[in-house]
Amino acid sequence: MKVLSAQAIRDWDQYTITLEPISPLDLMERAAGKCAEWLMEQYPDAPFFSIFCGKGNNGGDGLVIARLLLENNYRVSVFILEFGHKGTEEFQSNLARLHKMPGAAIHFIQDEAHFHPLSPGTIIIDALLGSGINRYLDGLTAKLVVYINASACIIIAIDIPSGLFADTSTRGQLTIRAAHTLTFQCMKTAFLVAENEAAIGQVQVLDIGLHPGFLPSPAGNYELTDDELIHAIYRPRTRFSHKGDFGNILLAGGSYGKMGAAVLMAHACLRGGAGLVTCHIPRSGYTILQTAVPEAMVMTDPDEDILTALSVDTAGLSRYDAIGIGPGMGTAEASIHVLHQLMKNYSKPMVVDADALNGMARQPQLLKDLPPGSILTPHPKEFERLWGATDNAFNQIALALEKAKELKAVIILKGHHTFIATPGGQGYFNGTGNAGMATGGSGDVLTGLLTALLGQGYPSEQAAVLGVYLHGMAGDLAAAQSSQESLIAGDILACFGQAFSQIAGLSG
């Protein structure tokens, strides 16, 4: 699913109006009709709807919703915020139609004295401001939003919560705090970043039949990964395949007390489809790993407790199709030296996670030796250690894209909607996963899976998109079997088989 800028969506509206063709008034009727259908389905016994409208096209949507609810015998009051102008043509047309409706209660808000009491149980519809705003709320509008938020009523935002910017940050600013946001045709970037969680609530994307031929400019637009995209990436196995077709993988990680990270990474790499997996670990972990993951081969470090040196030279490293490093390895100088050794002697893409990222943050020159096509998987704090803090999520996304281009690497910025930044400038938000996956070891499982996909020959961008999606899908399956609260990393791993089967089914 495309994630479009506010301007691109306006262009799509206009494209539809011209090419379908359809009048702007009829397109508004179609969009508001979808909202009204959703409201009646979700709240069939609602005692009262209070609809707050501005005088733009977002307010016009609110007026159409009011009329349609009245036609279906709901009790509705409309409150129109006065801005000192008549409003758009579509707003005025729909206001005239609403005035003709029996039982229409229309109120105009000129000042705070016109803030009517909101009864408990009222469903509030926010149709004050759409996605075209470019300044923070102030004056009477801000006071009204504070009043609405304080009502303790359920608030439904139309298109976007009033006060929220679609494409840039409004962190720390006043916005409507909606329980649900009903948006049209596609996601907006604002709905995919954690800083806006309190404003947007649950987002529902309503298909309003915009013309399918529209091709937006790629600038400022992203993609939300979905079944269609994954179907295009996934490559089923052929009947005459053998283990040599699916990658010879080297994994490096673990330290005394943190061998579990290496175990999870190795298990995930094997469950991710790797043909052969070798783990380079401290000597103290030999029995642990050979017992926990008998399918993996093990080579031990000279040191008992940490990684200090690889026992293979450049020629030996070249036989590996992909390398994953970082989980549980610690950040001792000697362990960072192993990372340095790999960077200098290995030219194929690597997956770099956890303490390997922290080692790079301590020695930034290591980033210059990163093999092209490598995949970095920082969580937000690791990202900050590498490239510094940013003021908001939008700036962090922009920085991730900048660094991906600079390093010729894929950067996976982990979060609820994990963001994947690619060297070519394309960005992907992940469409699977849940809060139960915020648990120790989840990232180690992802590292193993990503390395397996790289080793099987998936290009780095495709490995990242498919891996993150499959990892999140396995987390969703695991949460459905137990709960988000009880979810552990091993549960995600245990659901890889189901997730692969589900993805394979997309190609059936």
Secondary structure, 3 states (H helix, E strand, C coil): CEECCHHHHHHHHHHHHHHCCCCHHHHHHHHHHHHHHHHHHHCCCCCCEEEEECCCHHHHHHHHHHHHHHHCCCCEEEEEECCCCCCCHHHHHHHHHHHCCCCCEEEEECCHHHCCCCCCCCEEEEECCCCCCCCCCCHHHHHHHHHHHCCCCEEEEECCCCCCCCCCCCCCCCCCCCCEEEEECCECHHHHCHHHHHHHCEEEEECCCCCCCCCCCCCCCEEECCHHHHHHHCCCCCCCCCHHHHCEEEEECCCCCCHHHHHHHHHHHHHCCCCEEEEEECHHHHHHHHHHCCCCEEEECCCCCCCCCCCCCHHHHCCCCEEEECCCCCCCHHHHHHHHHHHHHCCCCEEECHHHHHHHHHCHHHHHHCCCCCEECCCHHHHHHHHCCCCCHHHHHHHHHHHHHHHCCEEEECCCCCEEECCCCCEEECCCCCHHHCCCCHHHHHHHHHHHHHHCCCCHHHHHHHHHHHHHHHHHHHHHHCCCCCCCHHHHHHCHHHHHHHHHHHCC
